[in-house]
Amino acid sequence: MSLVTPPRPIFGGVVVATTGNVDEGRKDWSDTDIQRWIKAWGGSFSFDLDPKVTHLLATSKDLDPKKRSARVNSALKRKKGLVIVSLDWLEDSFIKGRKLPTEGYLLAKGGRTIAESTKDKRLRAQKKEAQNEVLAKTYVHPGLFKAYTDETFFRYEITLTGREDGERHTVTLFESNAKPYTYQVGRVYYKKKGAKAIYDRMEGPAAGGPFDTAFKDFTKFFARQTGVDWDERVTAFRKGKGKGNVAGRGFVYEIPAGGKPIGLVKGKVPDMNTILGEGSDDAGGGSASATTTTLPIVARSVTANAYEDADDSGIDMGDDPSSTVSVITITVNDGSDADDEGYGSL
């Protein structure tokens, strides 16, 4: 073996052992040779598989279930702190003068051989895909759709809570991962706490359809279950200020709090007073002083050719031609509590 650099301590903390068969007929890779070389490069060698061993050198034949030695079986029982690697890892590290990552040289890790782990991973992927295909028949294929997010960064995946213990709907407006985008609405229903989930899809093909159609299905379902129109959800929240929800005929919707996005209202971004329900004239007869602030938001639905931060908004759009910077003006409460309702600054 020829080295491009003289030995230096690249194997600090590494303790190597072998299965005793790693040389595969190569007379220059005996355990004694490996012991001498690994020590010269700052590591340690053990003739026994003691708890300090971090790397066991082996061959693929050593991992054959029908030919495994007691040493290999003992190594596989160690779930942490020990990896089984090929001799190439050690030789390539010597040649390149640095301790190489074990990826690409691994034969076993965490008590599992790489062949077994690869097989398990493939089986898990196949099982997941089979489950997705079943869901696609009555619900939405999770691998092909994601929850839609609007330009306010509101995620259209909401939970409606019933009067009974644990009864709830989780309703999602889905957008396809692939272009041209298609949309679909799915619902997961639990009749009570601990009950089996029921998955179903609103009217429409499994491949999805236009946004307007899916959005209409989403809002109709919300109104039917809560008794509140989707665009009136913020108003209903403000009338019940302090309750933190929209109470309709049967199901309750929690309004996102703490400055989280609540989504568009009648196709527009609501101002901050509407979102928080404080400091406005109809909240209690008073009026709080306010300042006008201009904030940038990313609007995916707008297309432009300006990708750089030309407006000094602090947002560089990079190379995405489907996004640009939109600017909205919102009214922000200055921290006074003019209507004496106990609401202070933002």
N, C-alpha and C positions, 0 to 999 in steps of 0.2 A: 504493500500500500504506500503510495506516494502522497506527501502532504505539501500543500501550497504555502503553509505558514508553520512556524515552529509551535510546539504545544504551548498553550496558555490556559488559565483556569476558567474554561467555559462551562464546566459541569459542576459548579459549586452546588452542593445540596443534593446532587444526583447519586443514587446508589443503584448500581447495576448488578443483575444476576442473569444467568442464562439457563436454558433448559438442558444444556450439555450437548445439543445437536446442531447448534446454529452454524457451524462451519460448513456443513454439508460437503465434506470431502476437501475443503480448503485448509491446507495444513497451517496457513499463517493466521488462522482465527481460532486458536485454541483458547480455553478459558484463561490460561496463564498469560497469553498475549493480550487478551482483552483487559485483564487485570492491570497489566503494566501500562497499557495505553490510557485507560480511563483515569488512572492515578496521575499520569503525566499531564492530563488535561483538567485536573482539579476535582475529579469525582472520586467515588469509592466503589469497590467491587466486593461482592459477597458470594461465597461459594454455596451458602445456604439461602433459602427463601425466608429470611427473617423479616420482622415487621418494618424494618428500616428500608427495605428494598423499594425503590420508586419505579424502576423500569426492568421488566423481564424480557430479555432477548429471546425470540423464538422464531420458528418457521411456520408457514401455513399448515404443514403436515402435523406439527405439534398440536394444532387446534382441532384436528380431525376427531370427532366424538368417539370414534372407534379406536383411536390410537393415543388418546391423551394420557400423559404420565401423571403420577401422583402430584408432582410439582405443579403442573399446569392446572390440574383440578383444584389444588390448594390456592393458586393465584386467582383463579376465577371466583373463588369464594370471597375474596377481598373486594368489597364494593367501592372503596375509596382509597386514594393514595397510591394506587399501583396501576400502571398501564402495561400491556403486552405489545411489544413493537418488533418489527423485523430488524435484522442486523444492518440493513441499508440505512436506517436512521442514524446509527452510530457512525458508520463509515462516512456517510455524506456530511455529518457534522464535523468529523475530523478534517475532511478534505476542504470544506468551506470555512473552517476556523471559527465556527459559532454553533451554539446549541440550536438545532433546528426544531420547529414545532413538530409534534408527533403526528399531526394530521397528514394523511397520505402514507404513513408508515404503520398505523395502528392495526393490530390484529384483534385486540380485545380491550375493553374499558368498562369499568363499572360492573364487572362480573359477567358481561355479555360479550360474545365474539362479535366482530363487525359484521360477519355474515348473518348471524342471528338478528342483530340490531337492524340491519338493512331489510331483512325479511319481515321483521315485526313492523317496521315503518311502512313498508309496502302494503302489508295487510291492514294496518290502521287507515291508510289512505283509501284503500279499496272499501273498507267498511264505512268510512265517512262519506265517500261518494255514493255508496248504495243508500245511505240514510238521506243524503241530499236529493237523490232521485225520487225517493218515496215522498219527501216533503214537497217536491216540485209538483206532484200530482194534485195535491190539495191545498198547498200553501205557496211558498216561493223558494226557488233553488238558492240556498245561502251562498253558493259559490259563484253565482252569476249576478246577484243583486246585492246592494248595500242600502242602508237607510239614507234617504235624501236629506241633504243639508242646504238650506237656502243662503242668501247673501248676508244674512245677519248671523250666520253660523248656528242657527237653530236646527237641531236634529229632529226630523219628523218621526220620532218613535216615542209614543206617549203611553202612559198607563192610566186607565180609568178604574177607580176602585169602587166596588159595590157596597151595599149596606150589610151584606152577610160577611161573616168572618172569612177573610182570604179571597173573596170573589173579586176577580179583576179581569180586564181586557188589556192586552198590550197590543196596540195598533201601530203599524209601521207603513209609511209611504216609502216604497222602495224605488231605487233608480238602478238601472242596469250598469254593470261595470263596463260594458262595451258600447261603443258608438255605432250607429246613432242611438242616443239614450231612449230607453222605453221605461215605463213606470207601472207599478202594480201596488196594490194594497193588501197586506196580510194581517191576520189577527191571531193572537194566541190567547185562549180563554181558559181560566181556572174557575171552576164552579165554587170551590171552597179551598181553604188552606190544606195543602197536601194532596189535592186532587190531581189527577192526570191531566196534562195539558192537551187542549184540543186546538189543532192547527187548521185554519181555513183561509181561503183567499176570496177577496171580493170579486164581483163580476168582472170578467175579462180573461183574455188568453194567458197561458202560463208565460209566454214570451213578453207580456206587458203591452202597453199601448201608450197613447199620448198623455202628456202630463196633465192637461186640463181634465181629462176623463178620470184619471186616478185621483187627482186632488179633490174632485167633486165627490168621489166615493169616500175618501178620507173624511171630509167635512160632514157629509151626510151621516156617516156612522157616528161621529162625535155628537152631532145634534140629536140623533135618535136616542143615544144612551144617556146623555146629560140633560137634554131639554134646553140646551143653550147653543145658539149659533156660534160657529167657530170664530167669526170675526167679532163677536160680542164677549168673548171669554175674558178679555182684560177688563172691560166695563163691569162685567158680573163680579169679577174679583174685587174691583174697587168698591162696589156697593157692599160687599161683605168683607171690607178691610179688616185685617187682623185674623181672619179665619184661614187665609192662605189657600183657598180652593174655590172652584166653581161648583156650586151645589145645584144639580139639575133634578130631573124627575127621579133618577135612581143612582146614577154613577157620579163619582166625584173626580175632578181633574185638578191636580196640584199645579199651580202656576209656578214656573221656575223663579226662584228668588236669588238674592245675593248678587244682583247684577248680571245673572246669566241671561242669554238671549231667549226671548219668548216667541220669536217668529214674526212674520209680517202680519199686519192687521189691515184688512181691506186692500191688500197689495202694496202697502207702504210700511216703511220702518217707523214704528211709534216713537215719539220723543221720550226723553227720560222721565218726565213727570208722569206720563201715561204708564210707563213700565213700573215705576215704583209706587204710583198712586199717592203721591204726597206733594205738598206745596202748591196745589192747584186751587182755583176758586171754589170748585164744587166739592172739594174734599172737606171743607169745614168753614167756608165763608171768608177765610183770609187769603192773603197772597204773599208768597215768599219772593224776595228778590232773587234774580237769577242772572246768570251770565250765558252768553252764547259761545259755544265751542265748536270748532270744526274738526271732525275726526275722519280719518280715512278708513274705508272698509274695502275688502276685496269683493268685487261683484263678478261672479263667474259668468253671469248671463250677458255681460256686456263685452263686446269684442272691439279691440283697438290695436293700433300698431306701436303704441308707446310702451316699451317694456322696461325702460330705465326709470329711475326715480326723478322724473322731470319736474314733478310738482313738489319736490322736497318733503314728501309725506313720510319719508323714512321707510317706505316699502319699495323694494326692488322686485319687479315682476319676473325677472329672469328671462327665460326663453319660452314662457307659456303664452302662446298667442290667443288662448281662450280666456284669459283673465286680464283685468286692468284695474286701475284704482278709481273708485268712485268716492266722492266726498259728500258727506251729509252734515247738515247743521242741526245740532240738538241743543236743547235748553237744559242746563245743569243747575240744580239748586245750590246756592252759595253756602248752605249750612245753617241758615236761620230757620227758626221754627215759628213762622208767622201765624200758623193756624192753631198753635198750641196743642197739636195732636201727638207730640212726643217724638216727632221725626226730626233728626238733626241733619248733619252733613252726609254726603254720599259715602 
